[in-house]
Every structure is written in structure tokens, then in C-alpha cells.
Amino acid sequence: METSTAHVLTSSPDRYAKQLASHLGRKAEVRDEEAGQRIVIGAGSCLLECGDDLVLHAEAPDTETLERVKTVVASHLERFGSRNELVVSWA
């Protein structure tokens, strides 16, 4: 399994996680898990974990699918948080 993580600095991690899950939940499956909400995008997924900031844990069976998950999640989150200049940097 390929994985990647991003720490998104924000004072409102819960709000952005809820907004992202709600928006993507129209076209993707959203699962509540102990650690947060998981958005399933095709064969990949992204766990949204809220703490002092928003932590995104993307995973997929291959690099191409992982890149798709990362692109979808980051583009939507950065658009929602453009006013607060949210930046998603994957590691």
C-alpha cells in the first residue's frame, strides 16, 4: 500500500474536515472511524484526523491512485480554505 501524509495548519480543523467530508460525500463513500472520517475515492482513501491541526492520511494500492486521492483532497480543501490560505503539502 502506498501512503502519504499532510499536516494542514488551521485553527478550525474540525470545520474543514466536516466540510470536506460533506462535499466529497456526494460522490464518494465517507466512513466514520475512531481516528476520524475516511473518504474512499476509488481504490484509495484519505483519513481526516483532527487535533491541533488537520492531518490527512492518504493511501492507495499504487502510485497513480494515490496521486489521484491526494489531488482530489488537496484541491478541494485548499479551495474551501482559500480565505485562510490553507496549504496542503504531502510527505
C-alpha positions, 0 to 999 in steps of 0.5 A: 500500500502506498501512503502519504501524509499532510499536516494542514495548519488551521485553527478550525480543523474540525470545520474543514474536515466536516466540510470536506467530508460533506462535499466529497460525500456526494460522490464518494463513500465517507466512513466514520472511524475512531481516528476520524472520517475516511473518504474512499475515492476509488481504490484509495482513501484519505483519513481526516484526523483532527487535533491541533491541526488537520492531518490527512492520511492518504493511501492507495494500492499504487502510485497513480491512485494515490496521486489521484486521492491526494489531488482530489483532497488537496484541491478541494480543501485548499479551495474551501480554505482559500480565505485562510490560505490553507496549504496542503503539502504531502510527505 
